[in-house]
Amino acid sequence: MSGNRGTVVVERTLRIPILLLTLSQWDESMRAKYWALFGELSTLLGPAATDINVAPVCAGALFTSVMAFARLLLVLLLGCTLLHLGLGRPSRSRKAVPSRRRVAEDDDVRAQLDKLWQEVNSLKEMQALQTVCLRGIKVHKKCYLAVEQPKHYHEANEDCIAQGGTLATPRNLKENNDIREYAKYSSPESKEFWIGVTDIVKEGQYVDVNSMPITYFNWDHAKKEPTGGKRESCVVLSLSAQGKWHDEVCRTQNKYICEYLIP
């Protein structure tokens, strides 16, 4: 997480106690959203004490920043709670807040809570990404994770997406070699892995999982790949061919590698 983003989180959180000074009480929906946010942060911090000790150097910085800002958010939200309990009810001598002003302040607090929810969700995503990096490998600004259960191409792609990534797509020779070496290390008995390259839509026009044109190819020209025509529209990276590609029937069951971008 960048310093700028952390600063934004802190500023948004600090605004809530200031706004609470002028509120007489929160409505039920605001209280429910607040306590749910508090609970999410508590859950997020649950495994921190053990995970941070085993995180490797390559991924430790990411994990540490996530936990640091999660702890800070939790402390600040606790401060909000104390302020709300102590100042939420006005004294009898205090003048009532005009209804229009109170509505505007309530809306402002709701907006701040909504923004904090977005930040907490981002923290959860980063924590999930950290888990992936620990299980797989981190290379530059990406993490790769091999999946041992063979699936056909579309199932493999859907599984990667469900985990917050996509099928790995080499963008240059270095990335192709990184994926090949990781595949050899993680699953030495396997021969082929799905990658995120297909020409399903139009024969001969290869695109990635986001339908963007592919500019880097590593076909096994010794075997005159690609050879399948319209029948073979999905692409595998072959370990037996030293990381070269060949096309394959999309319904074939293969292992695969998911790719995750590190923000």
N, C-alpha and C positions, 0 to 999 in steps of 0.2 A: 504494500500500500504506500502511496506517495505521501510526502509530508503535507502537500497542499490538501489532499483529500482528508487527511487526519485533522487538519486545522478546521476544515469545513464542518466535520462531525462535531468537534468540540464546540465551535461557535453556535451551532444549531442546538446542541444540548444545553449550553449555558443560558440560552434565551428563555428556556421554559421556566426556571425558577424566577427570573425577572418578571415574566408575564403572570406568574402565580400570585405575585404580590398584589395584583389588582383584581383577582378573581374571588368571588365569594364561594363558589363551589363548581365542581365539574359535573357534567351530566353522566348518565350511566354508560353511554357509548365511549366517552372519553376515558373514563376510569377503566373500562374493560380493555381498551386499546393500550392504555398505559401499562396495566399489569401484565398483559400478554407480552408487551415489549420487554418488560423487566424479566419475565420468565424466560424469554428467548435468549437474552444475554446471559442469564444464569446457566442455562443449558449449554450455551456456546463455550462457557468457561469451564464446564465440568471436567473434561479430560485434559485440560491445559497442563496441570502439574506433572503428569506422567509423559505426555507426548513431547513436550518441549525438551525433555532430557535425552530422548532418543532420536530427535530430528537430526539428519546429517547436515553438514555444513552447506551443501548445495541448496538445501531448501529451508534451512533454519531461519534465515532472515525473514522470509515470507511469513512463516509461522509466528515468529516473535512479534512482528508488527501487527498481525491479526489479533493476537492475544493482548498485546499492550493496549490497543485502542478499544477492544472489547471490555477490558477491565476498567478503563477510563470511563467508558459509557455507563457501565454498571454503577460506578461510584457516583457519577453525576446524577443518574436517575434516582439513586437512593437519596441524594440531596434534595431532589425534587419532591420525593415522598415526604421527607421531614418538613419541608416548607409547606407542603399542601396540608399536612396534619396540623401544623402549628398556626398557619395563617389562612387556611381555607375558609374559616368561619369568621365573619367580621364581628367586632364588638358591637354592643347595642348602641353605643354612642357614635359609631361610625356611620357616615351617610351611605345610603344605598347607591350602588353603581348604576348609572343610567342604563336602561335596557339596551339601547342601541350600541352603546359603548361596550357593554358586556358581551353582546352578540359578536361584535367585531373581535373582541379579545378571545372569545371562545373559538372563533374561526381561525384566529392566528395560532392558538395552541394546537388545534387539530392539524393545521398545516405543518407545524413543526414536528408533531408526532408522526405524521405520514412520512416526512422526509427522513426522520430517524429510523422508521421501519425499513425504508429503502436501504439505508446504510447498514442496518443489522442484516438484512438479506444478503447484501454484498459480502459482509463478513462471513456469513455462513457458506457462501459460495467459495470464498477463498480458503476456508477451513477444509471444505470438501476437496478442493484442488490440492491442498497440502497432503491430504491422505493419498491421493493419486500419485503425487510425486514420491512419497515414501515407498509406495508399492512398486512403482515403475522406475523411470529414469528421467532426469531433467537435463535437457540440452538447450543451452542458450535461453530463449524465452518460451520454450515449449516443454511439456512433459509427455512422455509416451508410456502407455500401459498395454502390454500384450494380454489378450484374452484367450485362455486355453480351450474353451468350449467352442467347437466348430459351428458355424452358422452360415446360411447363404448370405449373399451380399447385402440384401435389403435388411435382413434381421440384424446383421452385424452393424450396419450404419445406424439403425434405430437404437440399438443398445448403447453405442457410443454417445449418441445425442441425449439419451435418457440419463447418462452419467455426466452430462455437461460438456461433452467434447464432440469430435467427429472422427471418422476414419482417418488415419494418418495419411497425409498427402505430401510426398517429398517435393520440395520446390527447387532443389538444386542437387548437385552431386554429393555435397557434404551431408545434407539431410538424408539423402538416400542411403549413404554409407552408415550414418548414425542409426537409422532404423534397422538396417541389415545387421549391424553388430549387436544391437540390443536384442533383436529377434533371435540371433544365434545364441546369445547368452541366456535369455529367458526361456527359450524352448528349443534346445539343441536337436531334438529328434524330429522337429517339424521341417517341412520343405517349402510351404507356400503360405503367404499371408495376404488377406485382402488389403488393398489400399484404396483411398478415396478418389478413384479415377474411373470414369465410364464413358461410353459413347452410346448410351441407351437411346437418347433423344434423336440423334442424327448420326448415322454410320460414318465413322472416321473423324468426327469432331468430338474430341475428348474434353470433358469438363470435370471439375471437382464436385464435392457434395453440395456446394452452394451454386452450382451451374455456371461457375466462372471458367473461362477457357484455360486449359493446361498449356504452359509454355515450356516446361521441362519434361523430357521423356528419357527413359532408360530401357528401351526395348532390347530384347535379346535377338539382335540381328543375325546371330549365328544360326538361329532356328527360324529366321524370317518372320519374327513376330512384329506386329500382330497378325494372326493367321485365321482367326475365327469368323470373319465376316459378321453378318447380322446375328449369328447364333451366339457368338461369344462377345458380350458387350461390357463385361466388368474386368478389372485388372488386378492381378496378384503380383507381389514381389516374391521372387523365387530365391531361396537360399542356396539351392543346388546350382543355380546359375549365377552365383556371386552377386545377388541383389538385382539382377536384370528383371525386366517386366515381361509378362505375356498375358494375353487376354484369355478369359475363361468364361464358361457359362455361369450366369449370375446365380443360378439355383444350386450350384456346387457348394458343398459344405467345406469351409476353410476356417482356420484360425484367423485372427485379425489383430490389428494394433490400433488403439484409440489415441488421438492427439488432443492435447489440452493447451490452450494459450494461457500464458502467465501474464496477468495485467501489470 
